[in-house]
């Protein structure tokens, strides 16, 4: 019941398409928030334009629904003015890495204590299924009927340009690893980015050959594997958490170098 208190269940069912992965992310976020004691008195959720942006309206928290691509500057502003608050950004890959890409670069550089959960469905889902910044090369989309001609943005590479980076990769199928990644990201004392592979069956999955959301989840199950212990970089289709040097106060002992919790994922 405590987890349900984090959600506005009176607004259910949601407007998301049947089989959408966003609800699974919301469920695990609510679970983690309950575990670590986050509530509407100490936490703000920031969302942007796109399917994922609706999440703030379904959660029983103070939330800000921003302009397209502007989640991060708004999140940083809140954290600057109210540093005692926990600030969690929930946005799609298009909102985060396309129109919001410039803000992403500089948030990574400035290292604010903000958590970003990226619903990465590799498509512009809300507008019908156009090629997005994370769409794999060769993928057939509404705007690339012959296949996308470009390689996707390397989100891990961008995040890891910050020597204090926290980057995690998980999927909506892997509920335990996703919950763990969200929890560790919230507890990380700096910029933390959780890249969550999530299915969009209606405007992506069917076009690339999947018959149902279940088939997409089964594909995540079979294709994603935990990174080996000690890895400092996640290969494609690997699950894990990559932590670089944790920020420490001036004069404190410097922690060990990069690490991963891949095998535990």
N, C-alpha and C positions, 0 to 999 in steps of 0.2 A: 504493500500500500504506500510505503514511503516513496518508492520510485514513481508510482502513479501521481503522487503529489507534485512531481516535477513537470507533469504534462497536463495540458488543458484537454482532458479526455471528453469534456462536453462538446468540443469542436470536432470530435472524431465521427465518422471516418474522414480521413484526410483527403485533400484534393489530388494527391499524387496518383499516378497511373497504377493500376494493379500490377504487382511485381516489381515496382520501383525499389531501389536499394536505399533510398534516403531514410525511410522509416526505420530500417535496421540500424543505421548510424544514430538516429535520434534515440532509439531505445537504449543503445549501449552508452551514449553520452549521458542520458538521464540516470542510468545505473551507476556510472562512475561518479557523477555529481553527488548522488546520494551517499556513496561510499566515503567520499572525501569531505563531506560536509558543506557542499556548495548549495546556496539557496538564493532567493531573490533579494536578500539583504546584502549579499557580498559578491554577487556575480552579475555581469552584463554579457549578453549574447549579441554579437554583431553579425548581420547577414546582408547579402547583396541581392541583386536582381538575378532571376533564374529560378529553376525548380527548387533548388536548395534554400533559397531565400525565405521560403514559407516556414521553415523550421522554427524560427523565432516566435512566430504566432502560435505555434502549437505547444510551446514550452512555457511553464509558469515562472518566468523570469523577466526582469527588465531586459528589453531588447531594442536594438536600433536597426531599422530596415533602410539600408543606405542606397545611394546611387550605384549604378552598375560599375564595378571595378574599384569602388572606393571603400571597401570594408576595412582595409588596413590603416589608412590615415585616420579614419574615424576611431578605430580601435586604439591606435596610438594616442590620439587626443584624449580619449577617456582615461587611459592608463596614466597619462601625464598629469591630468587634473585630479584624478582620484586613484593614486597609486595603490591604495589598500584594496581596491577591487580586483577580482579575478575577471579577466577579459578573454572571452572565447569567440573566435571568428569561425563561422560555418559558411562555406561558400563553394560553388562549383568550380571545376577546372577552368572553364571559360572566364568566369568572373575573376578568378584569382590570377590566371597566367596570361590572359589575353589583354583585355582593356585594363585589367589591374596589374599587368606585368611590371610596369615601371614602379608602382608602389611596392610590389613584392620585392624587387631588387633592393630598394632602399630600406625597407623594414628589415630584411635580412642583414643589411649593413649596419643598421643602428642597434639591432639586437634588443628590441623592447621585450618586456616580460609579458608576451601575448601568445596564446595558443591558437593555432590555425588547424582546422579540420577541413581538408579538401575532398569534397565528394567528386571523385574523378571517374566520370562515366564516359570519357573520351569522345564527347559529342556536345553540340549545342542542342540539348533536349527540348527546352521550352519553346524554341522557335521552329521546331520541325525536324531537326537532325542534320545540321550543317557541320562541315569540318571544323574542329576546334583545335586549340593549341596542343592538346595531348592526343589527338587522333593518330593512330599508328599509320605509317606510310603504306599506301596501297589500299586503305579502307574505302569502301564505297559509301558515300554519304549523299545527302540531298544536293550539296554544292560540289561534290566531286564524283559524278556518276561513273567516271572511268578509274576511280581510285585516287586517294589523296597523294599528291606528288611530293610531300615534304615530310621529313622526320619530325616526331613530336618533341616538344620542349623537354629538356632534362631537368625535372624539378629537383631531383636529388643533387645534381651538380650545382644548381643555383643555391640551394640552401647551404650546401657545404662550402660555399665561398666564405662563410662566416666561421671563424676558427672556434666559436663557441656554439656551433650548430647542434640542433636536435632534429633528426629526420627519421621518420618511421614509415614503412610501407606495409599495408595490410589490405584485406579485402572484406567485403560484407559477409562473405561465407565464413571466414575465420573469426567467429565472434569473440572467442577468448583472447587471441592475439590483438584484435581491434580494441577490446576493452583495456587490455594492458597498455597498449600504445597511447590511448587517450589519457589514461591515468598518469603515466609517466610524463606525457607532454604537459599536462596541467601542472605537475609538480616541478617541472624543469624551470630554473630561475633565469629565463631568457626566452628568446624566440624559439618556438617549437612548432614543427610542421608535420602533420600526419596526413600522408597521401593514401587515400582509401579507394581502392578499385571497387566500383559500384555499377550495377547493371542498369541500363536504360533499355528495356525490351521494346518499347513501342517505337522509339525514334532512332534506335541504333541496332539493337540485337536482331530484330527480324530482318533488317536490311542486310546484315552480314551473315545470315544463315541459321540463327538460333530460332527454335520454334516456341520457346517459352522462357520465362525468367528462371525457372528451375534448371533448364539446360545451361543457362549462363552461370548459375551458381555451381553446377556440377563441373563446368569448365574451370572456374576459379579453384575448386577443390583439387582437380587433377593437375593443373598447370602451375600453380604457385607452391613453392617449397620454402622451408625455413632456410635462411642463410647459415652457413657453418659458423660455429663459435670462433670468435677472434677476427671475423671479417671486418674490414674497415670501409667496405663499399658493397652495396647491394646490386647484384646483377639483375637483368630483366626477369620478372616472374619470381623474385625472391622476397620473402617476408622477413622483417627484422627491424630493429631499432639501432640506428647509428648515432652515437653520442660523441661529439668532439670534446674539447676541453671545457669543463664546466666553469662558468664564471665564478671567481673567488674574490673576496675583499683584498685590498692592497695590503701586502705584507704577509698574507696567509700562504701556507704551503701550496704549491702548484700540484693539481691532481695528475694522475696518469694520462697518457695520450688517448687517441681515439679507441673506441671500443664498440662492440655490438653485442646485443643479446639475441642474436639470430637463432641459435638452437632452441632457446626457450620460447621463441615465437611459435 
